[in-house]
Amino acid sequence: MAIANNLQIVECKVREYEKEYSRKENAVSLVAVSKKRPRKAIELLYHQGHRHFGENYLQEALPKIQNLAELEVIWHFIGKIQANKTAEIAINFDWVQTLDRPKIAMRLNAQRPLHKEPLNILIQINSSGEDSKSGIDIEELPALVKLVDSLPRLKLQGVMAMPAPHTNFDQQRMSFSKIMSALQTFSYDLPVISFGTSGDFEAAIAEGSTMVRLGNAIFGPREA
């Protein structure tokens, strides 16, 4: 029951931060990052009322998705997308938070089953500028937004980013603030801004995040 208690604590913190930083009530949603976590932990949180879960690795995620098919879990793919894995992602997930290439967008669109709702898409921005990180440069956003908007089996919901990690709260806020300032140069109506993880979600909420992705804060540290 520690996991259920952690979820309750985190949800309370999110609501507190909304008030503290003058955000609208319930402006921020929560994705529980369940990579490398057992299926039973997901079931436990589901029965506590939580629905949104994030997975990084397709091969790990598929058995969980199949074994929990009777539950109305909303699955987010939050890992790096390989072109040869797009069909399984398009079939099994409800959200993709890490779109960063036109080729991947077109493959997901072509492979999304017609009997399902369009796949919810977040475009990943490389906000740290590190070559080793996934995501597009902010200058590339207009072209990819235009493409995704033209694809009928995809539904553009917003953007996702993973800034370079900082332990200092002010530095965390500065990183998120830079992303928001860059986004404000465009006139897009993007309802979902996904940034903030277990170590920096307060700063993310302070700077305008509408979706946080929390793993350790809910499930506890992963075993080595």
KEMARLO-278082 format. One line per 8 residues: number of its first residue (from 0); their letters; for each residue x, y, z of N, C-alpha, C. Coordinates in steps of 0.1 Angstrom, whole numbers. Each point is the difference from the previous one (the first is absolute). Layout:
<mivexs>
NUM	A	X Y Z X Y Z X Y Z; ...
</mivexs>
This chain:
<mivexs>
0	MAIANNLQ	8 -12 0 -8 12 0 8 13 0; 14 -2 1 8 12 0 -1 8 -13; -2 -8 -11 -1 6 -13 -13 9 -1; -10 -6 5 -13 8 0 1 12 8; 7 -1 12 2 12 8 8 10 -7; 11 -4 -7 8 9 -7 -8 7 -11; -8 -7 -7 -8 7 -10 -9 11 6; -6 -3 12 -9 9 6 9 13 4
8	IVECKVRE	12 -3 6 8 12 4 4 8 -12; 4 -6 -11 4 7 -12 -12 8 -6; -12 -6 0 -12 7 -5 -2 12 8; 1 -1 13 -2 12 9 10 11 -3; 13 -5 -2 10 10 -3 -2 8 -13; -5 -8 -10 -3 7 -13 -11 10 2; -10 -3 8 -11 10 2 5 12 8; 9 -3 10 6 11 8 8 9 -9
16	YEKEYSRK	8 -6 -9 8 8 -8 -8 9 -10; -11 -6 -5 -9 8 -8 -5 13 7; -4 -2 13 -4 12 8 12 10 2; 11 -6 4 12 8 3 4 9 -11; 0 -6 -12 5 7 -12 -11 6 -9; -12 2 6 -11 6 -7 -4 -7 -13; 0 -13 1 -5 -8 -12 -15 -3 3; -7 -3 -11 -14 -4 2 -1 -13 7
24	ENAVSLVA	-10 -3 7 -2 -12 7 -1 -12 -10; 7 -11 2 0 -11 -9 6 3 -13; 8 10 -1 7 3 -13 10 -10 -4; 5 -7 10 12 -9 -2 -5 -14 2; 3 -8 -10 -3 -15 0 13 -7 3; -2 -13 4 11 -8 5 1 -13 -7; 12 -3 -6 3 -13 -6 9 -7 9; -4 -12 4 8 -9 9 10 -7 -9
32	VSKKRPRK	13 2 1 10 -7 -8 2 -13 5; -4 -11 -7 0 -13 6 10 -9 -7; 10 6 -7 11 -8 -5 7 -8 11; 3 -12 -3 7 -9 10 -8 -2 13; -13 2 -1 -8 -3 12 -10 -11 -3; -3 -8 10 -8 -12 -3 -15 4 -4; -6 -10 -7 -14 2 -4 -9 2 13; 3 -6 11 -8 1 12 0 14 5
40	AIELLYHQ	11 7 -1 0 14 4 -9 9 -8; 0 -3 -13 -9 8 -8 -15 -3 3; -3 -13 2 -13 -4 4 -5 7 13; 10 1 10 -3 6 13 -4 14 -2; 8 8 -8 -3 14 -2 -13 2 -8; -2 -9 -10 -12 0 -8 -13 -1 9; 1 -9 10 -12 -2 9 -1 11 10; 11 9 1 -1 12 8 -6 12 -8
48	GHRHFGEN	-3 -3 -13 -6 10 -8 10 7 -11; 13 -4 0 9 6 -9 -1 -8 -14; 1 8 -11 -2 -6 -13 12 2 -9; 8 10 1 10 3 -10 14 -5 5; 6 -9 -9 12 -6 3 10 1 -12; 13 2 3 10 3 -10 10 -12 0; 3 -4 -12 10 -11 -2 11 5 -11; 12 -3 3 11 4 -8 5 -11 -10
56	YLQEALPK	-2 -12 3 5 -11 -8 -11 -9 -5; -1 -1 -13 -11 -7 -6 -1 -15 4; 11 -7 0 0 -14 2 -4 -3 15; 3 9 9 -4 -1 14 -15 3 1; -4 10 -7 -14 5 1 -10 -9 -6; 3 -7 -11 -11 -8 -6 -6 -11 8; 8 -7 8 -7 -10 9 -9 6 10; 4 12 6 -8 7 9 -14 4 -6
64	IQNLAELE	2 6 -12 -12 4 -7 -10 -11 -3; 6 -11 -5 -8 -12 -3 -7 -6 12; 8 -1 11 -5 -6 13 -10 9 7; 0 13 -3 -9 9 6 -11 5 -10; -2 -7 -10 -9 4 -11 -14 2 5; -4 -7 10 -14 1 5 -2 13 8; 11 7 4 -1 13 7 1 11 -10; -6 11 3 0 12 -8 12 9 3
72	VIWHFIGK	12 -6 -1 12 7 2 3 9 -13; 5 12 3 4 9 -11 15 0 -1; 5 -6 -10 15 -2 -1 7 11 -8; 10 5 6 9 10 -7 13 -6 -3; 4 1 -13 14 -4 -3 9 12 2; 10 -2 8 9 12 3 15 -3 -2; 2 -10 -8 14 -4 -3 4 4 -14; 12 -2 -4 5 2 -13 -6 -9 -10
80	IQANKTAE	-5 5 -11 -7 -8 -10 9 -5 -11; 0 -13 -2 7 -6 -11 -9 -2 -11; 4 2 -12 -9 0 -12 -6 -14 -2; 7 -10 4 -5 -14 -2 -9 -4 11; -3 9 10 -9 -4 11 -13 9 -1; -2 8 -10 -11 9 0 -13 -7 -1; -1 -11 -7 -13 -7 -1 -5 -4 13; 8 -6 8 -4 -5 14 -4 12 8
88	IAINFDWV	7 11 -1 -3 12 8 -14 6 -5; -2 1 -13 -12 5 -5 -12 -8 4; 2 -13 1 -11 -9 3 -3 0 15; 10 0 9 -2 -3 14 -1 12 9; 5 12 -4 0 12 9 -11 10 -4; -3 8 10 -10 11 -1 7 13 -3; 12 2 6 8 12 -2 14 -4 -4; 6 9 -8 14 -1 -3 6 14 4
96	QTLDRPKI	9 1 9 5 12 5 14 4 -6; 5 -8 -9 14 1 -4 2 1 -15; -10 6 -7 1 1 -14 11 11 -4; 9 -4 -8 11 10 -4 5 -1 -14; -8 -8 -9 4 -1 -14 -12 -1 -9; 0 6 -11 -11 -1 -10 -2 -15 -4; 10 -7 -2 -1 -14 -4 -8 -8 11; 2 2 12 -7 -7 11 -14 4 0
104	AMRLNAQR	-3 13 -2 -14 5 0 -8 -7 -11; 6 -1 -12 -7 -6 -11 -2 -15 2; 9 -7 6 -1 -14 3 -11 -2 10; 0 8 11 -10 -2 10 -14 3 -5; -1 10 -9 -13 3 -6 -5 -12 -9; 9 -5 -8 -4 -11 -9 -3 -13 8; 6 -2 12 -2 -12 7 -10 0 12; -6 12 2 -10 1 10 -13 -7 -4
112	PLHKEPLN	-5 -10 7 -12 -7 -4 -12 10 -2; -8 -3 -10 -12 9 -3 -10 -1 11; -1 -11 7 -11 -2 10 4 8 13; 12 5 1 4 7 12 0 15 -3; -1 8 11 0 14 -1 14 5 -5; 1 11 -6 14 5 -4 9 0 11; 13 -3 -3 10 -1 10 4 14 5; 0 2 13 3 13 6 15 2 -1
120	ILIQINSS	5 11 -5 14 2 -2 5 13 7; 12 -2 6 8 11 5 13 0 -8; 4 12 -4 13 1 -7 11 3 10; 10 -8 0 11 1 10 10 11 -5; 3 9 9 9 11 -3 13 -3 8; 11 1 -7 13 -1 6 4 13 6; -4 2 13 2 13 6 14 2 6; 7 -11 1 14 1 6 11 3 -10
128	GEDSKSGI	-4 -2 -13 10 2 -11 11 -11 -1; -2 -11 8 10 -10 0 -3 -10 -12; 11 -3 -8 -2 -8 -11 -5 -14 3; 4 -5 13 -4 -13 4 -15 -1 4; -6 11 1 -14 0 4 -10 0 -12; -11 -7 2 -10 0 -11 -8 13 0; -7 2 -11 -8 12 -1 5 9 -11; -9 9 -4 3 9 -11 5 14 6
136	DIEELPAL	7 7 -8 3 14 4 -13 8 -1; -2 10 9 -12 8 0 -3 6 -14; 10 3 -7 -2 6 -14 -7 -10 -9; 1 -12 3 -6 -11 -9 -15 -2 3; -5 6 11 -13 -3 4 -11 3 -10; 0 12 -7 -10 3 -9 -2 -10 -11; 10 -5 -6 -1 -10 -11 -6 -13 5; 4 -5 12 -5 -12 5 -15 1 5
144	VKLVDSLP	-3 12 6 -14 3 3 -9 -1 -12; 5 7 -11 -8 0 -12 -2 -14 -6; 10 -9 1 -1 -13 -5 -10 -8 8; 2 0 14 -9 -8 8 -15 5 -1; -2 13 -1 -13 5 -2 -7 -6 -13; 8 -3 -10 -5 -5 -13 -3 -15 0; 4 -7 11 -1 -15 0 -13 -3 8; -9 -7 -6 -13 -2 6 -1 -10 12
152	RLKLQGVM	10 -9 0 0 -10 11 8 5 12; 5 12 -1 8 6 12 -8 12 5; 1 3 13 -6 12 6 11 7 8; 4 11 -5 11 8 7 -6 6 12; 6 -4 12 -5 6 13 10 10 6; 13 0 -4 9 9 6 14 -4 -2; 8 3 10 15 -3 0 4 -6 13; 12 -6 -1 6 -6 11 15 4 0
160	AMPAPHTN	6 1 12 14 4 1 6 -6 12; 13 -3 -1 8 -5 12 12 9 1; 0 11 8 12 8 1 11 -7 7; 12 5 -1 11 -6 7 -3 1 15; 3 -11 7 -3 0 15 7 10 8; -7 6 10 6 9 10 -6 -4 13; 8 1 11 -5 -2 13 -5 13 6; 5 12 -5 -3 13 5 -14 4 -5
168	FDQQRMSF	-9 4 8 -14 4 -4 0 11 -10; 8 11 3 0 11 -9 6 -4 -14; 10 -8 0 5 -5 -13 -11 -8 -8; -7 -8 8 -11 -8 -6 -10 9 -7; -4 10 8 -10 10 -5 5 7 -13; 13 4 0 5 7 -11 0 -9 -13; 3 -13 2 0 -9 -11 -14 -1 -6; -10 -2 8 -14 -1 -4 -5 14 -6
176	SKIMSALQ	4 11 6 -3 13 -5 5 3 -14; 12 -5 -3 5 2 -13 -8 -8 -11; -5 -12 4 -9 -7 -9 -13 7 -3; -6 5 11 -13 7 -1 2 13 -8; 11 7 2 2 12 -8 2 -3 -15; 7 -10 -3 2 -4 -14 -14 -4 -6; -8 -7 7 -13 -5 -5 -9 12 -2; 1 11 8 -9 11 -1 3 8 -13
184	TFSYDLPV	11 -3 -7 3 7 -12 -9 -5 -11; -6 -12 2 -9 -5 -10 -15 2 5; -9 0 -9 -14 3 4 -9 -13 0; 7 -11 3 -8 -13 0 -8 -1 12; -12 -6 -1 -8 -4 11 4 -14 4; 9 -2 9 5 -13 4 -4 -2 15; -10 -7 2 -5 -2 14 9 -7 10; 8 -9 -6 9 -8 9 14 4 -1
192	ISFGTSGD	6 3 11 14 3 2 5 -10 10; 7 -10 -5 5 -11 9 14 2 3; 2 5 12 13 -1 6 -1 1 15; 11 -6 7 0 -1 14 0 -15 4; 10 -4 7 1 -14 5 2 0 15; 3 -11 6 0 -1 14 8 10 8; 11 4 -7 10 9 7 -3 15 -2; -9 3 -10 -1 14 -3 -15 4 -4
200	FEAAIAEG	-10 -8 4 -13 3 -4 -6 13 6; 5 4 12 -5 13 6 4 11 -9; 13 0 -5 5 11 -9 -8 0 -13; -3 -12 -5 -7 -1 -12 -14 5 1; -7 -3 11 -13 6 2 0 15 1; 11 5 7 1 14 2 2 7 -13; 6 -6 -10 2 6 -13 -10 -3 -11; -10 -8 3 -11 -2 -9 -3 -14 -6
208	STMVRLGN	7 -10 6 -2 -13 -5 -15 -4 3; -6 -8 -10 -13 -5 2 -1 -15 2; 12 -6 -1 1 -15 2 14 -3 6; 0 -7 11 13 -4 6 1 -16 -1; 12 -5 -1 3 -14 -2 8 -5 12; -7 -7 9 7 -3 13 1 -15 1; 13 -5 3 2 -14 3 4 -2 14; 12 4 4 5 -3 13 -8 6 11
216	AIFGPREA	-6 12 -2 -8 6 10 -13 -8 3; -4 -9 -9 -11 -8 3 4 -14 3; 8 -6 -8 4 -14 2 12 -3 9; 7 11 4 12 -1 8 12 -3 -9; 12 0 5 12 -3 -8 -1 -14 -6; 5 0 -13 1 -13 -6 12 -8 6; -2 -13 0 11 -9 5 11 -1 -10; 12 0 4 12 0 -9 0 -13 -8
</mivexs>
